[in-house]
Amino acid sequence: MNSALLDVVQSGLHTVDLGRQLRVGMPQSPNHPQFWHTLPRRHGDMVRADGGSAANDMISTGTHVGTHIDALAHVSQDGKLHGGANAGDSCLGGKYVEHGVHTIEPMLKRGLLLDIPAYKGLPDLEGGYEITVEDLQGCMASQDVEVKAGDVVLIRSGWGKKFAEGSAYVGGPSGVPGISEAGATFLAGLGVHALGADTIAFEMLPPGGGHAQLPAHRILLVESGIYIIEALDLEGLAEQGLHEFLFVLVPLNIFGATGSPVRPLAVVPA
């Protein structure tokens, strides 16, 4: 047993929750089934002889709703998944056996926050703003952080503040800020394990363009085997100035699924 690790834990840890609370009616991509939660049994519906009662729940949801991770099975290009796997043949009995979310190992990685608005001296980025390679490099230099192979890099645009506004967060007419195609290529070249953002689709969505084209998804999921985490809450990290931390994420172990809701954590010593 690693006594040094236990010593750190016992001395106290500070945790920042990066996940969105799952609520009926929360904003989401229109391409995915909505989250729904109900109580088929409420207290008082059935009462035992001793006066005890129990309530229980039922949920239905798309796997790409709320804060979630994209498995490599989520996107194909020209009929191929990551590594050249045939997208049709990979779906066996309605399950993506080869690249489903069950193949994502629990993440305990070095996490980095790239706070792009803070670097640019802005409160938030505007809808449709494309985060360039120059933005990424400049932000890394200003924060004095170096992205290393195996890291999980989280990109803050400030757009996450709009989550409580509903449709404004989806950003149809306004577009949504996000990484450029060149930016995705740049970060993939650094060997990152996963990338995340505080927006609905990770990459830039042009005003009125919706999800018509998602080149960063192709570069990361198909060409590079890099996972994407979307709809993160990064405001707490930004407010506390935490740019480097232990990143913890465990997807639901759903066999053959293309993604999973997640509740990631950023952890630092207390």
Disulfide bonds with the S-S distance in Angstrom:
none
